[in-house]
């Protein structure tokens, strides 16, 4: 049975920075994010940090 995890924005960004860790985590866990996390992540991609 695969463990399910809900990532917050900081954890999502850390995994996104290291593709190897993301692939390894995806094999071990079913990874989910909330709508709020998705919004914060996309906002950061569009407008960058410090905005």
Phi and psi restraints in degrees (value plus and minus 20) as a CYANA .aco file:
   2 UNK   PHI    -109.6   -69.6
   2 UNK   PSI     115.7   155.7
   3 UNK   PHI     -97.5   -57.5
   3 UNK   PSI     121.0   161.0
   4 UNK   PHI    -119.5   -79.5
   4 UNK   PSI     116.7   156.7
   5 UNK   PHI    -152.8  -112.8
   5 UNK   PSI     125.1   165.1
   6 UNK   PHI    -130.1   -90.1
   6 UNK   PSI      96.3   136.3
   7 UNK   PHI    -108.5   -68.5
   7 UNK   PSI     122.7   162.7
   8 UNK   PHI    -109.5   -69.5
   8 UNK   PSI     156.6   196.6
   9 UNK   PHI     -81.4   -41.4
   9 UNK   PSI     -62.7   -22.7
  10 UNK   PHI     -82.1   -42.1
  10 UNK   PSI     -63.5   -23.5
  11 UNK   PHI     -86.1   -46.1
  11 UNK   PSI     -59.6   -19.6
  12 UNK   PHI     -81.9   -41.9
  12 UNK   PSI     -64.4   -24.4
  13 UNK   PHI     -84.1   -44.1
  13 UNK   PSI     -63.2   -23.2
  14 UNK   PHI     -81.4   -41.4
  14 UNK   PSI     -62.7   -22.7
  15 UNK   PHI     -88.1   -48.1
  15 UNK   PSI     -56.7   -16.7
  16 UNK   PHI     -86.3   -46.3
  16 UNK   PSI     -51.5   -11.5
  17 UNK   PHI     -89.6   -49.6
  17 UNK   PSI     -45.8    -5.8
  18 UNK   PHI    -143.0  -103.0
  18 UNK   PSI      77.5   117.5
  19 UNK   PHI     -80.9   -40.9
  19 UNK   PSI     -53.7   -13.7
  20 UNK   PHI     -83.3   -43.3
  20 UNK   PSI     -63.0   -23.0
  21 UNK   PHI     -86.3   -46.3
  21 UNK   PSI     -57.7   -17.7
  22 UNK   PHI     -83.3   -43.3
  22 UNK   PSI     -65.0   -25.0
  23 UNK   PHI     -84.0   -44.0
  23 UNK   PSI     -62.2   -22.2
  24 UNK   PHI     -85.1   -45.1
  24 UNK   PSI     -62.9   -22.9
  25 UNK   PHI     -84.8   -44.8
  25 UNK   PSI     -56.6   -16.6
  26 UNK   PHI     -87.5   -47.5
  26 UNK   PSI     -49.5    -9.5
  27 UNK   PHI     -93.9   -53.9
  27 UNK   PSI     -50.1   -10.1
  28 UNK   PHI    -110.5   -70.5
  28 UNK   PSI     -56.2   -16.2
  29 UNK   PHI    -143.2  -103.2
  29 UNK   PSI     132.0   172.0
  30 UNK   PHI    -106.8   -66.8
  30 UNK   PSI      94.6   134.6
  31 UNK   PHI    -119.7   -79.7
  31 UNK   PSI     110.7   150.7
  32 UNK   PHI    -146.9  -106.9
  32 UNK   PSI     133.9   173.9
  33 UNK   PHI    -152.7  -112.7
  33 UNK   PSI     134.0   174.0
  34 UNK   PHI    -105.2   -65.2
  34 UNK   PSI     148.0   188.0
  35 UNK   PHI     -83.2   -43.2
  35 UNK   PSI     -57.5   -17.5
  36 UNK   PHI     -83.8   -43.8
  36 UNK   PSI     -63.7   -23.7
  37 UNK   PHI     -81.9   -41.9
  37 UNK   PSI     -63.4   -23.4
  38 UNK   PHI     -79.1   -39.1
  38 UNK   PSI     -65.4   -25.4
  39 UNK   PHI     -80.5   -40.5
  39 UNK   PSI     -68.4   -28.4
  40 UNK   PHI     -82.9   -42.9
  40 UNK   PSI     -60.7   -20.7
  41 UNK   PHI     -84.6   -44.6
  41 UNK   PSI     -69.0   -29.0
  42 UNK   PHI     -86.4   -46.4
  42 UNK   PSI     -57.7   -17.7
  43 UNK   PHI     -79.3   -39.3
  43 UNK   PSI     -64.1   -24.1
  44 UNK   PHI     -85.0   -45.0
  44 UNK   PSI     -56.8   -16.8
  45 UNK   PHI     -86.6   -46.6
  45 UNK   PSI     -59.6   -19.6
  46 UNK   PHI     -96.8   -56.8
  46 UNK   PSI     -66.3   -26.3
  47 UNK   PHI    -123.3   -83.3
  47 UNK   PSI     -29.4    10.6
  48 UNK   PHI      56.8    96.8
  48 UNK   PSI     150.0   190.0
  49 UNK   PHI     -93.5   -53.5
  49 UNK   PSI     131.9   171.9
  50 UNK   PHI      62.3   102.3
  50 UNK   PSI     -14.7    25.3
